Amino acid sequence: MLSIIEDICVEKKNWITHDEMMNITVIAESTPGPIAINCATYVGYKKGKLPGAILATLGVAVPSFVIIFVISMFLEGFLEIAWIAHAFQGIKLAVGILILDAALKMIRKMPKKRLQIGIMVAAFIVIILINVLELHLSSVVVMITAALASVAFFLAGERRRKEEQT
């Protein structure tokens, strides 16, 4: 969904810039709720204030809700149908590819600083190890730790710059 939002809002309509999309995505990931809905709400607000935010949120949420609601009403044993179960496995793969695509676009556009890249690579490796070794540690904890490390390094650098100026 993020790739679609970025394609329409940045590439086709030029409602926001790539940098704004990256910032929106980071903020949306750290706020409660689905990322795509948070991103759409922000873009809607930017373009049309409160009515725009409401319409954008509804435009992202309602179609999926209606489809899932209709499926749940009429198909009790939905996932027991073999071809549907296989389709969902394919959908999981497609979602993973879309997330990877969005991440790669953001990585290509971010400033290339060794510390940022090092923190990102370290967090990625830790998350992979958690999954491979089946450790009981949430990837959210890793992301929060990486964010706190980034903030700490940023503040330390700012303090050092201020000390050098005085």
C-alpha positions, 0 to 999 in steps of 0.5 A: 500500500505504501508503494501505491501511496508513494506512486500516486502522491509523489510521482503522479500527483506531486502532492508531496515530495520524496523526503516528505513521504519518507518522513511520513512513513517514519512517523506512521510506523511509530504511531498506533495503527496501520502504516498505510492508513496513517500515511494516507491520513497525513497526505489527505490532511495536507491536501484538504485539512480535516475533510481531506484526512477523513476522506483519505482515511476512509478511501484506504480503509473502507475497501479492504474492510468491505471485502474482508467483511463480505468474505467472512459473512459468506465463506465459513471455511474459506481458508480450508479451500486449497487454492485459496490457502495457496493464494494467501501464501502468494499474497504473503510473498507479494506483501513482503516484496512490496515492503522490500521495494518501499524499504529499498526506495527509502534507502536509496533516497536517504543521505549516505552517512556511515553511522546511519547505514551501520545502525540500519545494517545492525538492526537488520542483522539482529532482526534476521537472527531473531527470526532464524534463531526463533528468539522471543524478542520483538523486532519492535524492540530492535527498531526502538533500540536502533532509533534510540541509538540514532538519537543518542549519537545525534545528540552527542554529535550536536553537543560536540559541535557546540563545545567546539564552537565555544 
